[in-house]
Amino acid sequence: MQTTRDIAELERIARRIRLHIVRMMGVGQKGHLGGSCSIADVVTALYFSKMRHDPADPHWPDRDRFLLSKGHAALVQYAALAECGYFPLSALETTKALGSILQGHPDLKSTPGVEANTGSLGQGLSIACGLAAGLRIDGRPSCVYCAVGDGEIAEGQIWEAAMAAAHFKLDNLTAVLDRNRLMATGPIAERFETGPLGEKWRAFGWRVLEIDGHDMAAILGALDAADDIRGRPKMIIAHTIKGCGVAFAENRAAFHNGMLDAAQFEEACRAFED
């Protein structure tokens, strides 16, 4: 697919993706608005600028892979895949409906462009490690990108994967930590503090970059910088705002998995409509 480095265009795409997220949620049904909107700029940069992939050939062997370890934020990936052309935009209207290709968490067998079933928190980074190792064994030039949540990293399996990635020097693996500081039940600092994050990932043998996760130029710069790092996996800590762009939902744990009433739905749509 054709990619772009135009910051303004990528920002427009990110707004469209957030609008799709809101519309997929609709009125009166629960959806993961907060964590989908917080990672939307990173997902936009990956699918529309950084990754090599082909919507016409989802199984192209040399494609780059993206795994959404925080699979509850599937809405953001569905929006990106539809905008890329993996399936019609009209399919977004069926999200979470019985028999839809778009279920509440990513499903490898149902959704074109999804690389693995994720959402059982803590497992996605391990899958990413396996993909990265297998691609290297096969001599493929592909890169693997994995988005993890900052609540998710309380899971022990994350750190087993972190050690394995460093041990096997998986420099074709880049993880992005969605550092929005909120989990389902409240602030991470109060529920299960996992910091200091940069120091921990460095201690586990990763090269760490920290950015504003809503600054498109900074996101692209970090992804480019990761390309030049050899001999170790890379972690991009993206400082984000939960519910970014939806004023009444920003930094509110209630919208980790919450519902919109009719007035909120209209307000959220207006925030992203051109």
Buried (B, 14 or more C-beta within 10 A) or exposed (E): EEEEBEBEBBBEBBBBBBBBBBBBBBEEEEBBBBBBBBBBBBBBBBBBBBBEBBBEEBEEEEBBBBBBBBBBBBBBBBBBBBBBBBBEEEBBEEBBEEEBBBBBBBBEEEBBBBBBBBBEBBBBBBBBBBBBBEBBEEEBEBBBBBBBBBBBBBBEBBBBBBEBBBEBBBBBBBBBBBBBBBBBEEBBEEBEEBEEBBEBBBEBBBBBBBBBBBBBBBBBEBBEBBEEBEEBBBBBBBBBBBBBBBEBBBBBBBBBBBBBEEEBBEBBBEBBEE
